[in-house]
Amino acid sequence: MTPAPQYLIGVDVGTGSARAGVFDQSGRLLASAKREITIWRGPGAMVEQSSAQIWEAVAASVREAMAGIDPALVAGIGFDATCSLVVLGEGGVSLPVGPSEDPGRDVIVWMDHRAVDQAERINKQGHKVLDYVGGRISPEMETPKLLWLKENRPLVFAEARHFFDLADFLTWKATGDEARSTCTVTCKWTYLAHENRWDPSYFRQIGLEALADEQFARIGTRVVPPGTALGQGLSAAAAADLGLAPGTPVGAGMIDAHAGGIGTVGIEGSPATHMAYVFGTSSCTMTSTEAPVFVPGVWGPYFSAMVPGMWLNEGGQSAAGAAIDQLLDFHPASAGAMVQARGAGQSLALWLTGRILAREPDLSKTVALAGEVLVVPEFLGNRAPHADPHARAVIAGLGMERDIESLEALYLAGICGVAYGLRQILDVQHAAGAKVEKIVISGGAGESRLIRQILADATGRVVMGSASDEPVLLGAATLGAVAGGLFPGMRAAMAGLSAPGEAHQPAGGAVALRHERRFRAFTLLQEAARAARNA
């Protein structure tokens, strides 16, 4: 008798939407669905969301993706999410995290930079824990945000019963299990996974002694590897919300970018030779090593935060795809081009790419169409390798042209700028001993063949896609596969569910020389911007 097929569900909560995908046991995507989620912006670089709305979006996406599939055949479900901070009171009630006083706005989004001052004060104190975040903590991480809450919203801080990373909130909501994932608390909360502990002296030094005094009850007393089966599976309430069967295995979650890593770095060789590169609204680089590698300005090394038993160095930029969007908005031809793109049923980036390739079909040679325009796209600071939240964008070489061809040049220069930032991360990691042979890309912007080729040419590395159209969702589903016992462990699940896609080889010759010249100019512009800021 042929056994009934078993299905896996992956849920990915990004900055602007929640998505669900249903996969078969080979990693093939069968169905997917998506719901938008609201972002509120406030003073002081505040960015907030609603955990209740996020859960509603997750539930609606899962129900739609599961249409026509028997819930009894789901072997497991996994969740990934942005590294945003969820603040809940007793009984899971939402608490307001900002001056709106709206309790529905209970999430401080990862890109929120309200805690820059707190991060700088923490960095000046120089605790040993900072060695494991590249030497400097970022305002994107959770302890500066918690310190901001304590100093600016003391009643909310005192009333809070749970401080969750968003992925851990989702698994708690699904199962009632308060366990935190090694991925989330190690990468964003200063948990020392290689020692299986929090460091109380760090929390006391920076002004969060209350968390240490209560034995870290509000931020996690049980930390488990991603994919660990939680609780008794889906609770009855969560199962009803999601349209699934109670007891369906739920795997401990991951940060969204790291799920993209799980969905890609297991293909075609050892994870130690591959960098996972997620290129979406932001960008994230993840490099796995057998031994810890300390890279100034690059987060980590984190033990078992992505691939079990390996150390992780994490870099990237707070704005990547979002930086390109911002850049295009500045151009006088952008509004008209957007109308034409919409008329063609395409995004502006896709529409521009089509025009660029009509002018120059050779992907590598398109860099020449950028002309003299150079962009340092650091609109939201430099996450790595400079760890400088005050950095800002630089655009050089603009004339008074208002035509679409000059918009295309700006677009290409922006892509090159993202690529040169990636090269800087690769260079400092290589010098420290974390060597990368191939870049395996995922994320919305990473679907573009033009972008992949420019990244390959600018970095001198092979850039490879995934056979899956949705590698981040596949990474989340991999967590469910491990929790459901379909594979003996994470590495086996990664190898069994992921497969390589198209590989882009770096061009040599004149193209490589052009990128080398542009990279040197990019570096000079960065230095000039720092000097001008301090003038």
Secondary structure, 3 states (H helix, E strand, C coil): CCCCCCEEEEEEECCCEEEEEEECCCCCEEEEEEEECCCEEECCCEEEECHHHHHHHHHHHHHHHCCCCCHHHEEEEEEEECCCEEEECHHHCECCCCCCCCCCCCEECCCCCCCHHHHHHHHHHCCHHHHHHCCCCCCCCHHHHHHHHHHHCHHHHHHCCEEEEHHHHHHHHHHCCCCEEHHHHHHHCCCECCCCECCHHHHHHHCCHHHHHCCCCCCCCCEECCCCECCCCCCHHHHHHHCCCCCCCEEEEEEHHHHHHHCCCCCCCCHHHEEEEEECCCEEEEEEECCCCCCCCCEEEEECCCCCCCEEEEEEECCCHHHHHHHHHCCCCHHHHHHHHHHCCCCHHHHHHHHHHHHCCCCHHHHHHHCCCEEECCCCCECCCCCECCCCCEEECCCCCCCHHHHHHHHHHHHHHHHHHHHHHHHHHHHHCCCCCEEEEECCHHHCHHHHHHHHHHHCCEEEEECCCCHHHHHHHHHHHHHCCCCCCHHHHHHHHCCEEEEECCCCHHHHHHHHHHHHHHHHHHHHHHHHHCC
